[in-house]
Amino acid sequence: MISLIYFILCSYGLTQILCFAKFFDKIRPPYYIFSCPMCMGFWVGIFLFCINPSTELFNYEYNFVNAMLLGWLSSGTSYVLNMLFCDNGFNIGINNEEKK
């Protein structure tokens, strides 16, 4: 279970860096995939799965199904965490329809 948490946190962190770090602004391609945490999160999950034998944080059996599952997990959790947290802390939005 702890390896799953490590995987999620690593995928979220790498996705945030690739999508939003100022350091990459000059070299980040202008394509949507490079600014979308859900899209980039999927490919980060696949990347982390591929380097999985090189780390002791998580270790998943090397097969196609696990690659897809971890890509989807990374995509979903990166998106959710990105929606929950922003540079100013918790991202709590109020829908104008709810005010009425």
N, C-alpha and C positions, 0 to 999 in steps of 0.2 A: 504493500500500500504506500509506503514512504517513497518508493521509487517512482510511483505514479505522480505523487506530489512534486518530486524533483523534476520530472519530465515536464509537467504543466508549468512550473515556475521558470524553467529554462526556456521553454518555447515562448512563454509570454515575454520574458526579458529580451530574447533575441528578436522577436517580432517587433517589439517597441523600438529597439535600436535601429533595425532596418527600415522601419516605416517613418519614424519621427525624429531621429537624432540629427541635430544640426550639422554634425560632422559629415554626414553623407549628402547634404543638400546639393552640393556641386556635382556629385557623381551619380546621384540617384536618377534613374531613367524616369521620364515623365509619364510612364504608363500607370494605369489605375492599380494594377497589382502591387506596385511598390508603395502605395499610400493606403491600402486597404488591409487592416489587421486580420480580417477573416481570410482573405486570399493569401496574403503573405504567411499567415499562421499555418495554413495547410502545408506550404512548401517548407517552412521551418520544421514542422513535425516530420516530414519526410526526410529532411536533412539530418535531424537529430536521430531518427531511426537508423539512417545509414552509418552514422558515426557511433552508434550504440555499442559496438565491440570495443571502442577506444576509451570508454568511461566506466567507472565503477558506480556512478550515481544511479543508473538504470540499466537493465539488461533484459531485452526482449528477444524472443526467438526470431530468427531472420527468415521471414516469409512475407509474401505479398499481402496477405490479409492483415497481418500486424502493421505493415507499412501504411495501408489505407486507414485502419482504425486509429493509429497514432496521428496521422495527418488530419483526420477529422476531429479528433480530440483536441489537438493543438489549435486548429482553426476556430472551433467553438469556444474554447476557454480563452484564447487570446482576444476574441471579439468581446466576450462577456466582461472580462477583466478590463479591457480598454473602455468599455461603456461605463463601468463602475468607477474607475479611477482616472483622474486627469492631473495636470500639473498643479492644480490648486487643491487637491485632495479628492474627496468623494464627489462624483459627478451626479448631482441630484437636480434633475430638471423638473419643472412644473409645466404641465400641459395647460395651455390657455383655456381649453374646453373644461378642464376640471375646476377652474376658478369660478365659473358661472353657477 
